Amino acid sequence: MFFLTPRYLKHAKLLHKGVTRFIDYKRDLLPAAKLEEICGLRRSLEQAMKARDKTRLQELNEEINKVCEKALPEAAPSEIADNVEVFFVAIVIALGIRGYIAQPFQIPTGSMQPTLNGITAQATAEDPRPGLLGYLGSFLTSSRQIHVVSDHSGYLRDEEPVTEHKYWLIFMPYCKLHFKDGHTIDIMAPYSQLTNELQLAKHLRSQPVLTGNDTPDMKYRVVIQGGIKVEKGQLLASGIVQNGDHVLVDKFSYHFRSPNRGEVFVFTTKHIRGIENSSSFDPRHGSQHYIKRLAGLPGDKLEVKSPKLFINGVEAQEPGFQRVMQGTYEAPVDGYRGYSDPGAIGGGISKIDLGAEQYFAMGDNSYSSSDSRSWGSVPERNLVGSALFCYWPLTEHWGLIK
């Protein structure tokens, strides 16, 4: 014969389970007197359940719920507290993903063009700023139109009259023009593009100082001198700045597979002597991340016979190399100009033999790429991961990186 448990006893058992869980979870937060009160009510509940006292169980149900609700008035449920907790959990998860699985990077230079774009700029004679719909298009293509006129008259300060800052919002490096009297003007363009393509030096009527091959792209760096007089209403910069492509780097796969020749990869510059001994290296910034195409694996023998790249005595067969080699400097194809002669800018090698745990990095924009031809091989410990996906801007580069 089967006996059905009355509903009021089922409810009492659930109440007993709930108050027990409350005591276990909140024991360290409850005042001693309140903890003893709740434990006493739980004992009364157990006695009433044993006696099957329906009336008493109903009374205890109301009393226990009321006491527990008021037990921690200072720690009552809060939507803000819950949201903050969820926010911090999300941050921890995001940092874990960024550190061990995938990490976003912005391409700063043009060494991988036209495969991936770095930050570029074009000067304009007219004010390039668009209307409302134009700003929407600028957002989708990650570009910005600038037309900066000085709102101040005065002399630029003697030391570092122009400084670069990273970042305004999240994608936009910008510069500050500093006056001797403390006034500053923000210009939404990186230093290199501002002083070169956007011709800040020309607008200031200064004699720019060229400091040599001072960037990873092998470009000359123009340094603005201090003491220049700037008039209110004077044009400082006008043009269009295209932000570099933003890519997602797979940091997970290299733990389970070897790097593949021909893929685009990211590595750190730490302990690469050719970089750390260069004039552009700033020890305050420490190691940087570079993105190139993986041209050589440990044990490979490489040779450049412009416009071709030979690996182990055979013309490189991987699709990425074939795209680069389809054009020449005089006759580019889809923007690709082949591999430069060792004596050309970005050259530096004709033959190289890679040792154990050494990798060779080359930019697709060979004539304007500071890479392993200039500063040597990449140690295996410096590898970060393969460039997987270009997620911004929404241009022809959006999608898987090949």
C-alpha positions, 0 to 999 in steps of 0.5 A: 500500500502506498501513502501519499505525502500531504502537500503541506509536508512537502512545502515544509520540506522545501522550506527546511531545505531553503532555510538550511541553505540560507544558514550555510551560505550566510553564516559568516555574514549573520550576526550571532543573535540572528543566526541563533534565532534562525537556527531555533526556528529551523528546530521548531520547523523540524518538530512541527514536521515530525508532529505533522502540525499543519497549523504550526507549519503555516505559522513557521513558514511566514515567520521564517521567511520574514526573519530571513528577509530582514536578517541582512538588511545591509546586504539586501539583494541589489540589482547594481551589486548583481550587475557589478559582479556579472561585469567583473566575471565577464572581465575575467573571462575576457582577459582569459580569452585575450591572454590564451585564446584570441587577441585583437591587434591593430595594424599600425604600418604599411609593411603588409600592404596590400594584404593588410592596411596600416594607418595611412593618410592623404592630404586635401586642399579642401575641407574634407569633412562630410555631412551626416551620412558621410560620417556614417560611412567614415565609421564603417570604413574606420576613417576620419576627415580632419580639417584643423585650424589654429584657435590660438596665436603663439609660439610652439614650446621648444621641446617636443612641440608635437606629442603623440598619444594613444588612444582617443576612444579606442582606435584613434591615436592622436597628437597634441600641439603644445604652445609655450604658454601652455595652450594645446591643440588636439589633432586626430592623426598619428605623428608620422602621418601628421608630419609627413602625408598631412604636411604639418611641417609645411603648414607651419613653414618650418624646416623639418628634421629628417631622422632617418629610417625611424619607423618599422615601415622604413619611412623618414620621420619628420621632427617639428622644431620648437619656437615656431610662431603659429597664428590664430586661423592658420591651417594646421592639417587637412586630409583623410586618415584611414585607420589600420586594419584590426585583426584577431590573432589566434594564440591557441593553435601554436600550443598544438601545432607548428607554425605553417610557412606562408601564414601571416603571424604575430610575434614580439620583438623582445631580445631581437637585437637588430630591433633593440639596437636600432635608432627607433627602439625606445626602451621605455616602450619595451617589446612591441608586436609585429605582424608579417608573413612567415617566410622561413621555418627552422632549417630553411635556406632562403634566397631573394632574386627579385622579384622572386623568393626561393626557399630551399632552392625552389621558388616559394609555392605558398599562395601568399608568396605567389601573390607577392611575386606576381608583380614587379616594382615597375609593374605592380599587380593588384598592388603587389611588387614582388620581393626587393633586391637585397640592396633596396630599401627593406633588403639586406639579405641575399641568402640565409640559413635558419638554425633551430628555433629560428623563424624568418618574417617578411612583409608583403610590401617588400620595398617598404618593410623592415623585417628579418632581412634587416634585423634577423630571425625571430626566436621561437619563444617570441611567437604569439600566434597566427593572424586569423580574421580581419574584423574591422573596418568593413572594407574588402579586407574583412574576413579570413586572412590569407 
